[in-house]
Amino acid sequence: MRNKIWMMVGALIFLIYGYDFLTAWVSGNDISYFSLFLSFGGLLLCFTRWFDMKKGSKK
């Protein structure tokens, strides 16, 4: 259950900061690399928790 919660948190971080980065990039405004790193961090959190869930289900 804990992995699902952290996976959802990572997906939410990815969606929020990824959208912020993409809108700044498309509109030609200054790109915030902080948003880029946070979105990739959220995606990494989501995938690592997903792999932990898959590894736990094989046992």
HTML snippet that shows the backbone in 3Dmol.js (N, CA, C, O; Angstrom):
<script src="https://3Dmol.org/build/3Dmol-min.js"></script>
<div id="view" style="width:600px;height:400px;position:relative"></div>
<script>
const pdb = `
ATOM      1  N   MET A   1       0.830  -1.199   0.000  1.00  0.00           N
ATOM      2  CA  MET A   1       0.000   0.000   0.000  1.00  0.00           C
ATOM      3  C   MET A   1       0.869   1.256   0.000  1.00  0.00           C
ATOM      4  O   MET A   1       0.542   2.248  -0.652  1.00  0.00           O
ATOM      5  N   ARG A   2       1.969   1.205   0.729  1.00  0.00           N
ATOM      6  CA  ARG A   2       2.845   2.365   0.813  1.00  0.00           C
ATOM      7  C   ARG A   2       3.466   2.685  -0.549  1.00  0.00           C
ATOM      8  O   ARG A   2       3.630   3.853  -0.902  1.00  0.00           O
ATOM      9  N   ASN A   3       3.811   1.636  -1.315  1.00  0.00           N
ATOM     10  CA  ASN A   3       4.390   1.865  -2.639  1.00  0.00           C
ATOM     11  C   ASN A   3       3.397   2.547  -3.570  1.00  0.00           C
ATOM     12  O   ASN A   3       3.787   3.388  -4.379  1.00  0.00           O
ATOM     13  N   LYS A   4       2.130   2.198  -3.465  1.00  0.00           N
ATOM     14  CA  LYS A   4       1.123   2.819  -4.325  1.00  0.00           C
ATOM     15  C   LYS A   4       0.970   4.300  -4.019  1.00  0.00           C
ATOM     16  O   LYS A   4       0.795   5.115  -4.925  1.00  0.00           O
ATOM     17  N   ILE A   5       1.035   4.640  -2.749  1.00  0.00           N
ATOM     18  CA  ILE A   5       0.904   6.045  -2.362  1.00  0.00           C
ATOM     19  C   ILE A   5       2.084   6.847  -2.890  1.00  0.00           C
ATOM     20  O   ILE A   5       1.896   7.925  -3.455  1.00  0.00           O
ATOM     21  N   TRP A   6       3.307   6.331  -2.712  1.00  0.00           N
ATOM     22  CA  TRP A   6       4.483   7.040  -3.196  1.00  0.00           C
ATOM     23  C   TRP A   6       4.519   7.096  -4.716  1.00  0.00           C
ATOM     24  O   TRP A   6       5.017   8.060  -5.298  1.00  0.00           O
ATOM     25  N   MET A   7       3.986   6.050  -5.360  1.00  0.00           N
ATOM     26  CA  MET A   7       3.920   6.053  -6.812  1.00  0.00           C
ATOM     27  C   MET A   7       2.960   7.139  -7.293  1.00  0.00           C
ATOM     28  O   MET A   7       3.242   7.812  -8.284  1.00  0.00           O
ATOM     29  N   MET A   8       1.856   7.315  -6.623  1.00  0.00           N
ATOM     30  CA  MET A   8       0.901   8.364  -6.977  1.00  0.00           C
ATOM     31  C   MET A   8       1.479   9.750  -6.711  1.00  0.00           C
ATOM     32  O   MET A   8       1.242  10.677  -7.484  1.00  0.00           O
ATOM     33  N   VAL A   9       2.232   9.897  -5.629  1.00  0.00           N
ATOM     34  CA  VAL A   9       2.885  11.173  -5.331  1.00  0.00           C
ATOM     35  C   VAL A   9       3.903  11.510  -6.424  1.00  0.00           C
ATOM     36  O   VAL A   9       3.974  12.652  -6.878  1.00  0.00           O
ATOM     37  N   GLY A  10       4.683  10.520  -6.841  1.00  0.00           N
ATOM     38  CA  GLY A  10       5.653  10.738  -7.915  1.00  0.00           C
ATOM     39  C   GLY A  10       4.983  11.106  -9.222  1.00  0.00           C
ATOM     40  O   GLY A  10       5.469  11.973  -9.948  1.00  0.00           O
ATOM     41  N   ALA A  11       3.869  10.454  -9.531  1.00  0.00           N
ATOM     42  CA  ALA A  11       3.148  10.770 -10.767  1.00  0.00           C
ATOM     43  C   ALA A  11       2.563  12.175 -10.703  1.00  0.00           C
ATOM     44  O   ALA A  11       2.556  12.891 -11.705  1.00  0.00           O
ATOM     45  N   LEU A  12       2.079  12.569  -9.548  1.00  0.00           N
ATOM     46  CA  LEU A  12       1.527  13.917  -9.384  1.00  0.00           C
ATOM     47  C   LEU A  12       2.615  14.979  -9.532  1.00  0.00           C
ATOM     48  O   LEU A  12       2.399  16.002 -10.180  1.00  0.00           O
ATOM     49  N   ILE A  13       3.780  14.741  -8.935  1.00  0.00           N
ATOM     50  CA  ILE A  13       4.901  15.672  -9.080  1.00  0.00           C
ATOM     51  C   ILE A  13       5.310  15.774 -10.542  1.00  0.00           C
ATOM     52  O   ILE A  13       5.574  16.865 -11.047  1.00  0.00           O
ATOM     53  N   PHE A  14       5.360  14.624 -11.220  1.00  0.00           N
ATOM     54  CA  PHE A  14       5.730  14.629 -12.638  1.00  0.00           C
ATOM     55  C   PHE A  14       4.725  15.423 -13.470  1.00  0.00           C
ATOM     56  O   PHE A  14       5.115  16.203 -14.339  1.00  0.00           O
ATOM     57  N   LEU A  15       3.458  15.229 -13.211  1.00  0.00           N
ATOM     58  CA  LEU A  15       2.443  15.928 -14.001  1.00  0.00           C
ATOM     59  C   LEU A  15       2.468  17.433 -13.770  1.00  0.00           C
ATOM     60  O   LEU A  15       2.378  18.208 -14.723  1.00  0.00           O
ATOM     61  N   ILE A  16       2.588  17.847 -12.529  1.00  0.00           N
ATOM     62  CA  ILE A  16       2.550  19.279 -12.215  1.00  0.00           C
ATOM     63  C   ILE A  16       3.775  19.997 -12.765  1.00  0.00           C
ATOM     64  O   ILE A  16       3.648  20.988 -13.484  1.00  0.00           O
ATOM     65  N   TYR A  17       4.963  19.497 -12.427  1.00  0.00           N
ATOM     66  CA  TYR A  17       6.173  20.200 -12.840  1.00  0.00           C
ATOM     67  C   TYR A  17       6.523  19.933 -14.293  1.00  0.00           C
ATOM     68  O   TYR A  17       7.160  20.771 -14.931  1.00  0.00           O
ATOM     69  N   GLY A  18       6.125  18.793 -14.830  1.00  0.00           N
ATOM     70  CA  GLY A  18       6.322  18.546 -16.253  1.00  0.00           C
ATOM     71  C   GLY A  18       5.466  19.471 -17.095  1.00  0.00           C
ATOM     72  O   GLY A  18       5.918  19.983 -18.118  1.00  0.00           O
ATOM     73  N   TYR A  19       4.231  19.686 -16.668  1.00  0.00           N
ATOM     74  CA  TYR A  19       3.351  20.627 -17.376  1.00  0.00           C
ATOM     75  C   TYR A  19       3.905  22.046 -17.306  1.00  0.00           C
ATOM     76  O   TYR A  19       3.865  22.781 -18.293  1.00  0.00           O
ATOM     77  N   ASP A  20       4.420  22.429 -16.145  1.00  0.00           N
ATOM     78  CA  ASP A  20       5.005  23.759 -15.976  1.00  0.00           C
ATOM     79  C   ASP A  20       6.198  23.940 -16.912  1.00  0.00           C
ATOM     80  O   ASP A  20       6.342  24.983 -17.549  1.00  0.00           O
ATOM     81  N   PHE A  21       7.048  22.920 -16.990  1.00  0.00           N
ATOM     82  CA  PHE A  21       8.210  22.995 -17.872  1.00  0.00           C
ATOM     83  C   PHE A  21       7.799  23.061 -19.337  1.00  0.00           C
ATOM     84  O   PHE A  21       8.332  23.871 -20.095  1.00  0.00           O
ATOM     85  N   LEU A  22       6.859  22.216 -19.739  1.00  0.00           N
ATOM     86  CA  LEU A  22       6.454  22.181 -21.144  1.00  0.00           C
ATOM     87  C   LEU A  22       5.767  23.472 -21.590  1.00  0.00           C
ATOM     88  O   LEU A  22       5.989  23.935 -22.709  1.00  0.00           O
ATOM     89  N   THR A  23       4.940  24.052 -20.732  1.00  0.00           N
ATOM     90  CA  THR A  23       4.281  25.303 -21.110  1.00  0.00           C
ATOM     91  C   THR A  23       5.291  26.439 -21.233  1.00  0.00           C
ATOM     92  O   THR A  23       5.156  27.290 -22.112  1.00  0.00           O
ATOM     93  N   ALA A  24       6.299  26.462 -20.365  1.00  0.00           N
ATOM     94  CA  ALA A  24       7.328  27.499 -20.477  1.00  0.00           C
ATOM     95  C   ALA A  24       8.162  27.293 -21.732  1.00  0.00           C
ATOM     96  O   ALA A  24       8.569  28.263 -22.372  1.00  0.00           O
ATOM     97  N   TRP A  25       8.416  26.055 -22.085  1.00  0.00           N
ATOM     98  CA  TRP A  25       9.230  25.752 -23.256  1.00  0.00           C
ATOM     99  C   TRP A  25       8.494  26.097 -24.556  1.00  0.00           C
ATOM    100  O   TRP A  25       9.073  26.674 -25.476  1.00  0.00           O
ATOM    101  N   VAL A  26       7.218  25.737 -24.613  1.00  0.00           N
ATOM    102  CA  VAL A  26       6.434  25.992 -25.821  1.00  0.00           C
ATOM    103  C   VAL A  26       6.175  27.486 -26.012  1.00  0.00           C
ATOM    104  O   VAL A  26       6.221  27.984 -27.137  1.00  0.00           O
ATOM    105  N   SER A  27       5.908  28.188 -24.938  1.00  0.00           N
ATOM    106  CA  SER A  27       5.590  29.610 -25.062  1.00  0.00           C
ATOM    107  C   SER A  27       6.827  30.475 -25.278  1.00  0.00           C
ATOM    108  O   SER A  27       6.700  31.659 -25.588  1.00  0.00           O
ATOM    109  N   GLY A  28       8.005  29.913 -25.124  1.00  0.00           N
ATOM    110  CA  GLY A  28       9.228  30.672 -25.364  1.00  0.00           C
ATOM    111  C   GLY A  28       9.707  31.453 -24.161  1.00  0.00           C
ATOM    112  O   GLY A  28      10.637  32.251 -24.277  1.00  0.00           O
ATOM    113  N   ASN A  29       9.099  31.244 -23.016  1.00  0.00           N
ATOM    114  CA  ASN A  29       9.562  31.917 -21.796  1.00  0.00           C
ATOM    115  C   ASN A  29      10.841  31.262 -21.301  1.00  0.00           C
ATOM    116  O   ASN A  29      11.294  30.257 -21.849  1.00  0.00           O
ATOM    117  N   ASP A  30      11.415  31.842 -20.261  1.00  0.00           N
ATOM    118  CA  ASP A  30      12.611  31.255 -19.669  1.00  0.00           C
ATOM    119  C   ASP A  30      12.274  29.884 -19.095  1.00  0.00           C
ATOM    120  O   ASP A  30      11.273  29.717 -18.398  1.00  0.00           O
ATOM    121  N   ILE A  31      13.115  28.918 -19.393  1.00  0.00           N
ATOM    122  CA  ILE A  31      12.888  27.552 -18.933  1.00  0.00           C
ATOM    123  C   ILE A  31      13.426  27.406 -17.519  1.00  0.00           C
ATOM    124  O   ILE A  31      14.557  27.795 -17.226  1.00  0.00           O
ATOM    125  N   SER A  32      12.613  26.849 -16.661  1.00  0.00           N
ATOM    126  CA  SER A  32      13.025  26.582 -15.295  1.00  0.00           C
ATOM    127  C   SER A  32      13.558  25.154 -15.214  1.00  0.00           C
ATOM    128  O   SER A  32      12.801  24.188 -15.305  1.00  0.00           O
ATOM    129  N   TYR A  33      14.864  25.039 -15.043  1.00  0.00           N
ATOM    130  CA  TYR A  33      15.445  23.704 -14.940  1.00  0.00           C
ATOM    131  C   TYR A  33      15.069  23.039 -13.622  1.00  0.00           C
ATOM    132  O   TYR A  33      15.135  21.816 -13.499  1.00  0.00           O
ATOM    133  N   PHE A  34      14.680  23.829 -12.653  1.00  0.00           N
ATOM    134  CA  PHE A  34      14.166  23.278 -11.395  1.00  0.00           C
ATOM    135  C   PHE A  34      12.913  22.446 -11.662  1.00  0.00           C
ATOM    136  O   PHE A  34      12.755  21.361 -11.103  1.00  0.00           O
ATOM    137  N   SER A  35      12.032  22.947 -12.507  1.00  0.00           N
ATOM    138  CA  SER A  35      10.826  22.191 -12.870  1.00  0.00           C
ATOM    139  C   SER A  35      11.185  20.934 -13.644  1.00  0.00           C
ATOM    140  O   SER A  35      10.557  19.890 -13.461  1.00  0.00           O
ATOM    141  N   LEU A  36      12.178  21.023 -14.495  1.00  0.00           N
ATOM    142  CA  LEU A  36      12.602  19.858 -15.261  1.00  0.00           C
ATOM    143  C   LEU A  36      13.144  18.768 -14.336  1.00  0.00           C
ATOM    144  O   LEU A  36      12.770  17.602 -14.461  1.00  0.00           O
ATOM    145  N   PHE A  37      14.016  19.145 -13.416  1.00  0.00           N
ATOM    146  CA  PHE A  37      14.593  18.157 -12.503  1.00  0.00           C
ATOM    147  C   PHE A  37      13.548  17.586 -11.559  1.00  0.00           C
ATOM    148  O   PHE A  37      13.589  16.397 -11.245  1.00  0.00           O
ATOM    149  N   LEU A  38      12.619  18.405 -11.102  1.00  0.00           N
ATOM    150  CA  LEU A  38      11.560  17.890 -10.241  1.00  0.00           C
ATOM    151  C   LEU A  38      10.639  16.943 -10.995  1.00  0.00           C
ATOM    152  O   LEU A  38      10.190  15.945 -10.430  1.00  0.00           O
ATOM    153  N   SER A  39      10.351  17.230 -12.245  1.00  0.00           N
ATOM    154  CA  SER A  39       9.488  16.331 -13.007  1.00  0.00           C
ATOM    155  C   SER A  39      10.179  15.001 -13.247  1.00  0.00           C
ATOM    156  O   SER A  39       9.548  13.951 -13.128  1.00  0.00           O
ATOM    157  N   PHE A  40      11.472  15.023 -13.583  1.00  0.00           N
ATOM    158  CA  PHE A  40      12.197  13.765 -13.757  1.00  0.00           C
ATOM    159  C   PHE A  40      12.350  13.018 -12.436  1.00  0.00           C
ATOM    160  O   PHE A  40      12.340  11.787 -12.414  1.00  0.00           O
ATOM    161  N   GLY A  41      12.490  13.754 -11.340  1.00  0.00           N
ATOM    162  CA  GLY A  41      12.551  13.113 -10.030  1.00  0.00           C
ATOM    163  C   GLY A  41      11.239  12.431  -9.669  1.00  0.00           C
ATOM    164  O   GLY A  41      11.236  11.336  -9.107  1.00  0.00           O
ATOM    165  N   GLY A  42      10.138  13.073  -9.989  1.00  0.00           N
ATOM    166  CA  GLY A  42       8.833  12.456  -9.752  1.00  0.00           C
ATOM    167  C   GLY A  42       8.630  11.226 -10.611  1.00  0.00           C
ATOM    168  O   GLY A  42       8.063  10.232 -10.154  1.00  0.00           O
ATOM    169  N   LEU A  43       9.089  11.284 -11.852  1.00  0.00           N
ATOM    170  CA  LEU A  43       8.994  10.124 -12.736  1.00  0.00           C
ATOM    171  C   LEU A  43       9.873   8.981 -12.232  1.00  0.00           C
ATOM    172  O   LEU A  43       9.473   7.817 -12.275  1.00  0.00           O
ATOM    173  N   LEU A  44      11.059   9.316 -11.759  1.00  0.00           N
ATOM    174  CA  LEU A  44      11.948   8.296 -11.197  1.00  0.00           C
ATOM    175  C   LEU A  44      11.340   7.663  -9.949  1.00  0.00           C
ATOM    176  O   LEU A  44      11.419   6.449  -9.767  1.00  0.00           O
ATOM    177  N   LEU A  45      10.738   8.477  -9.095  1.00  0.00           N
ATOM    178  CA  LEU A  45      10.074   7.957  -7.901  1.00  0.00           C
ATOM    179  C   LEU A  45       8.942   7.019  -8.278  1.00  0.00           C
ATOM    180  O   LEU A  45       8.776   5.962  -7.668  1.00  0.00           O
ATOM    181  N   CYS A  46       8.174   7.396  -9.265  1.00  0.00           N
ATOM    182  CA  CYS A  46       7.057   6.567  -9.712  1.00  0.00           C
ATOM    183  C   CYS A  46       7.553   5.221 -10.239  1.00  0.00           C
ATOM    184  O   CYS A  46       7.004   4.178  -9.883  1.00  0.00           O
ATOM    185  N   PHE A  47       8.585   5.236 -11.082  1.00  0.00           N
ATOM    186  CA  PHE A  47       9.077   3.990 -11.657  1.00  0.00           C
ATOM    187  C   PHE A  47       9.766   3.095 -10.635  1.00  0.00           C
ATOM    188  O   PHE A  47       9.617   1.874 -10.681  1.00  0.00           O
ATOM    189  N   THR A  48      10.521   3.691  -9.709  1.00  0.00           N
ATOM    190  CA  THR A  48      11.179   2.843  -8.710  1.00  0.00           C
ATOM    191  C   THR A  48      10.160   2.160  -7.806  1.00  0.00           C
ATOM    192  O   THR A  48      10.344   0.998  -7.445  1.00  0.00           O
ATOM    193  N   ARG A  49       9.110   2.847  -7.441  1.00  0.00           N
ATOM    194  CA  ARG A  49       8.069   2.226  -6.614  1.00  0.00           C
ATOM    195  C   ARG A  49       7.304   1.173  -7.404  1.00  0.00           C
ATOM    196  O   ARG A  49       6.891   0.157  -6.845  1.00  0.00           O
ATOM    197  N   TRP A  50       7.110   1.411  -8.714  1.00  0.00           N
ATOM    198  CA  TRP A  50       6.427   0.434  -9.545  1.00  0.00           C
ATOM    199  C   TRP A  50       7.265  -0.835  -9.662  1.00  0.00           C
ATOM    200  O   TRP A  50       6.730  -1.943  -9.608  1.00  0.00           O
ATOM    201  N   PHE A  51       8.584  -0.674  -9.824  1.00  0.00           N
ATOM    202  CA  PHE A  51       9.460  -1.846  -9.897  1.00  0.00           C
ATOM    203  C   PHE A  51       9.495  -2.583  -8.558  1.00  0.00           C
ATOM    204  O   PHE A  51       9.565  -3.812  -8.535  1.00  0.00           O
ATOM    205  N   ASP A  52       9.448  -1.846  -7.441  1.00  0.00           N
ATOM    206  CA  ASP A  52       9.399  -2.495  -6.132  1.00  0.00           C
ATOM    207  C   ASP A  52       8.120  -3.301  -5.973  1.00  0.00           C
ATOM    208  O   ASP A  52       8.133  -4.390  -5.397  1.00  0.00           O
ATOM    209  N   MET A  53       7.015  -2.767  -6.483  1.00  0.00           N
ATOM    210  CA  MET A  53       5.744  -3.513  -6.397  1.00  0.00           C
ATOM    211  C   MET A  53       5.808  -4.771  -7.251  1.00  0.00           C
ATOM    212  O   MET A  53       5.317  -5.823  -6.840  1.00  0.00           O
ATOM    213  N   LYS A  54       6.406  -4.677  -8.435  1.00  0.00           N
ATOM    214  CA  LYS A  54       6.519  -5.845  -9.310  1.00  0.00           C
ATOM    215  C   LYS A  54       7.456  -6.887  -8.712  1.00  0.00           C
ATOM    216  O   LYS A  54       7.207  -8.086  -8.833  1.00  0.00           O
ATOM    217  N   LYS A  55       8.522  -6.442  -8.074  1.00  0.00           N
ATOM    218  CA  LYS A  55       9.458  -7.369  -7.450  1.00  0.00           C
ATOM    219  C   LYS A  55       8.797  -8.060  -6.260  1.00  0.00           C
ATOM    220  O   LYS A  55       9.024  -9.247  -6.024  1.00  0.00           O
ATOM    221  N   GLY A  56       7.991  -7.330  -5.524  1.00  0.00           N
ATOM    222  CA  GLY A  56       7.303  -7.912  -4.357  1.00  0.00           C
ATOM    223  C   GLY A  56       6.219  -8.892  -4.741  1.00  0.00           C
ATOM    224  O   GLY A  56       5.932  -9.818  -3.982  1.00  0.00           O
ATOM    225  N   SER A  57       5.610  -8.715  -5.896  1.00  0.00           N
ATOM    226  CA  SER A  57       4.532  -9.615  -6.298  1.00  0.00           C
ATOM    227  C   SER A  57       5.068 -10.946  -6.812  1.00  0.00           C
ATOM    228  O   SER A  57       4.328 -11.928  -6.854  1.00  0.00           O
ATOM    229  N   LYS A  58       6.327 -10.996  -7.200  1.00  0.00           N
ATOM    230  CA  LYS A  58       6.917 -12.246  -7.691  1.00  0.00           C
ATOM    231  C   LYS A  58       7.292 -13.194  -6.564  1.00  0.00           C
ATOM    232  O   LYS A  58       7.449 -14.393  -6.797  1.00  0.00           O
ATOM    233  N   LYS A  59       7.437 -12.686  -5.353  1.00  0.00           N
ATOM    234  CA  LYS A  59       7.834 -13.540  -4.224  1.00  0.00           C
ATOM    235  C   LYS A  59       6.740 -14.479  -3.798  1.00  0.00           C
ATOM    236  O   LYS A  59       6.925 -15.258  -2.863  1.00  0.00           O
TER     237      LYS A  59
END
`;
const viewer = $3Dmol.createViewer("view");
viewer.addModel(pdb, "pdb");
viewer.setStyle({}, {cartoon: {color: "spectrum"}});
viewer.zoomTo();
viewer.render();
</script>
